[in-house]
């Protein structure tokens, strides 16, 4: 597994931890790193991701709310919400990461940490976020993913 994938996994764990302990992100990061024995080689990128999600949380959450159908952000599982926040931050604020990579990685994180429906649910919402972002003139063209017919709804 690559360093960036491990860094994203660490970032999701930190964001998930912060769902329960809404305190200092730096302390949460250090605690999760210590608890899971996170290698130093992934901490820098992971810390940047967590910091970015925290700094841009209002816009990230607004985009997730707008893109999700029939699901309030507060009702989503904490794992799915953490993955969505991370990927949305990457899509909107990180020019150094191709959106397709962010979406693919988020789907994999959903498969690993979420429920049976998480991958398709995450894919659907991120596809909506990406398409809205494209319509705002931020990047080129639609993105095709093959992780199911996710449309931002759960098993309906």
C-alpha positions in Angstrom: 0.0 0.0 0.0 1.3 3.4 -1.0 2.3 6.2 1.4 -0.6 8.5 0.3 -3.2 5.7 0.8 -1.8 5.1 4.3 -1.8 8.9 5.0 -5.5 9.1 3.9 -6.4 6.2 6.2 -4.7 8.0 9.0 -6.5 11.3 8.1 -9.9 9.4 8.2 -9.1 7.9 11.6 -8.2 11.4 12.9 -11.4 12.9 11.4 -13.4 10.0 12.8 -11.8 10.6 16.3 -12.8 14.2 16.1 -16.4 13.3 15.5 -16.4 12.1 19.2 -13.9 14.6 20.6 -14.3 17.9 19.0 -11.2 19.5 20.4 -7.7 20.5 19.1 -7.1 18.8 15.8 -3.3 18.8 16.5 -3.9 16.9 19.8 -6.3 14.5 18.0 -3.7 13.9 15.3 -0.9 13.1 17.8 -3.2 10.8 19.8 -4.3 8.8 16.8 -0.8 8.6 15.5 0.4 7.3 18.9 -2.5 4.9 19.2 -2.1 3.3 15.8 1.7 3.6 15.6 1.5 5.7 12.4 4.8 5.8 10.5 6.5 9.1 10.3 6.7 8.8 6.5 2.9 9.4 6.2 2.3 11.9 8.9 3.2 15.1 6.9 0.7 14.5 4.1 -1.9 13.2 6.6 -1.5 16.3 8.8 -1.9 18.6 5.8 -5.2 16.8 4.9 -6.6 17.0 8.4 -5.6 20.6 8.7 -7.2 21.4 5.4 -10.5 19.7 6.2 -10.7 21.5 9.5 -9.8 24.9 8.0 -12.4 24.5 5.2 -15.0 22.6 7.1 -17.9 25.0 6.5 -17.6 24.9 2.7 -16.8 21.2 2.7 -19.9 20.4 4.7 -22.0 22.8 2.6 -20.9 21.0 -0.6 -21.7 17.6 0.9 -25.1 18.8 2.1 -25.9 20.1 -1.4 -24.8 16.9 -3.1 -26.5 14.4 -0.9 -30.0 13.4 -1.7 -32.4 12.4 1.1 -29.6 12.4 3.6 -28.8 15.1 6.1 -25.1 15.3 6.9 -25.8 14.7 10.6 -27.6 11.4 9.8 -24.7 10.0 7.8 -22.5 7.5 9.5 -19.5 9.1 11.1 -17.2 7.0 8.9 -18.9 8.0 5.7 -18.9 11.6 6.8 -15.2 11.5 7.6 -14.4 10.0 4.2 -16.6 12.5 2.4 -15.1 15.4 4.1 -11.6 14.3 3.2 -12.4 13.7 -0.4 -14.4 16.8 -0.8 -11.5 18.9 0.6 -9.1 17.2 -1.9 -11.4 17.8 -4.9 -12.1 21.4 -4.1 -8.9 22.7 -2.5 -6.0 20.5 -3.6 -4.9 21.2 -7.2 -2.1 18.7 -6.7 -4.4 15.8 -6.5 -6.5 14.8 -9.5 -10.2 14.5 -8.6 -10.5 11.0 -9.9 -7.7 9.9 -7.5 -9.6 11.6 -4.6 -12.8 9.8 -5.6 -11.2 6.4 -6.1 -9.3 6.6 -2.8 -12.5 7.7 -1.0 -14.4 4.7 -2.4 -11.6 2.4 -1.2 -11.7 4.0 2.2 -15.4 3.5 2.3 -15.0 -0.2 1.4 -12.4 -0.6 4.1 -13.9 1.3 7.0 -17.6 1.7 6.1 -20.7 -0.4 5.7 -21.6 -2.6 2.7 -23.4 0.4 1.1 -20.6 3.0 1.8 -18.6 2.7 -1.4 -21.6 3.4 -3.7 -23.0 6.1 -1.4 -19.7 7.9 -1.2 -19.1 7.5 -4.9 -22.6 9.0 -5.7 -22.1 12.0 -3.4 -18.6 12.7 -4.6 -19.7 12.4 -8.2 -22.4 15.1 -7.5 -19.8 17.3 -5.8 -17.4 16.9 -8.7 -20.0 17.6 -11.4 -21.1 20.7 -9.5 -17.5 21.8 -9.2 -17.0 21.3 -12.9 -20.1 23.3 -13.7 -18.6 26.2 -11.7 -15.8 26.1 -14.2 -13.2 24.7 -11.8 -11.9 21.8 -14.1 -12.6 19.9 -17.2 -15.2 17.3 -18.0 -17.2 14.6 -16.2 -15.4 11.8 -14.4 -16.3 8.2 -14.9 -16.1 5.8 -12.0 -17.3 2.2 -12.0 -18.1 1.7 -8.3 -21.8 1.1 -8.8 -24.7 3.4 -9.6 -24.2 5.6 -6.6 -26.4 8.5 -6.6 -26.1 9.9 -3.1 -28.9 7.7 -1.8 -28.6 4.5 0.3 -29.9 1.2 -0.9 -33.3 2.6 -2.1 
